[in-house]
Amino acid sequence: MKTVLVTGANGFLGSNLTRELYRQGYDIKAMIRPTADLKGIADIPCEVYYGHIDNPDDVMAAVAGCSIVVHTACITDQWDIPFEEYERINYTGTRHIVQACIRHQVERFIYVSTANTIGPGSRQHPGSELNGFTLFNANSGYINTKYLAQQYVLEQVAAARLPGVVVNPTFMLGPCDVKPSSGKLLLYGLGKKVLFYPPGGKNFVHIQDVCRGIINAIAYGKTGDCYLLAGHNLSYREFFALVNRVAGEKKLMVRIPKAVLKIAGMTGSLLQRFTRFRSKLNYSSAYLLCIDNYYSGKKSERELQVRYTPIEDAVSGAFNWFRENNYF
């Protein structure tokens, strides 16, 4: 089988993808930072390459000898990160990866972007790949740099014949979330007598569906196209009600008014800007928690042959893994 380079292979998506690629018989080269925790891929036979994606020499050496590159590495946190850090890793790092792919003439490059580079929609009219970028108002360093990186990838497809495909996953849930990353939302819903939930909603997708979508994009993805990997649209109330059922918990659920959440977010941003206080709620995260962040995965169903897993399986799979590994 051909050799696949996975950047950020120790992360939530990277580790699950590396495991699935191994199951399908690919040879894998995992690019990770020298200080990264290898717990997520410790049981997967693969070549480990230590390097930094913001170092062009490290990137060039990592891509050498690989037929396929899947770029998952990025900074995803929505708070306490300077914009320059997002830019250095999410944008400049992607430029280095793309240039190395062009130099080494790889057969396929899969860029893992985010659904939020595509405008979200309502439950009745969810966002699709035809939507433009509409989340400028979120003022999110993460979203803005992922959008810029995505545009650079698409530009290089046209300008330099990069064999690139973009996948845009929504909010991923499932096992092996070692850090944890997106699993923090599920863990927040556990063990409380009263649960305060935000007024918006989002699309949730099983991590394994995202892995299948990426692997199928290697074979079936159209060069220069974007594919939303989007499972199920739920309000936050619906999501936490599902978490309660899976966990067997009963609690009082209280909706946070939009105005209160946005004021708290603005306060957090101001404190971060003018003091050393670091809040986990800023304006960007509050804004996103208030909107209907809904998407459709129909294009990936048609063209990448993805069949989306029931959201109950994603929540129960994540819950059971966290419980078995003593996260609560």
Secondary structure as UniProt FT lines:
FT   STRAND          3..7
FT   TURN            8..10
FT   HELIX           12..23
FT   TURN            24..25
FT   STRAND          27..32
FT   TURN            34..35
FT   HELIX           39..41
FT   TURN            42..43
FT   STRAND          47..50
FT   TURN            53..54
FT   HELIX           56..63
FT   TURN            64..65
FT   STRAND          68..71
FT   HELIX           83..86
FT   HELIX           87..92
FT   HELIX           93..103
FT   TURN            104..105
FT   STRAND          108..112
FT   HELIX           115..117
FT   TURN            129..130
FT   HELIX           135..138
FT   HELIX           141..160
FT   STRAND          164..169
FT   STRAND          171..173
FT   HELIX           183..188
FT   STRAND          194..197
FT   STRAND          201..206
FT   HELIX           207..220
FT   TURN            223..224
FT   STRAND          226..229
FT   STRAND          232..235
FT   HELIX           236..247
FT   STRAND          252..255
FT   HELIX           258..274
FT   HELIX           283..290
FT   STRAND          292..295
FT   HELIX           298..303
FT   HELIX           311..324
FT   TURN            325..326
//
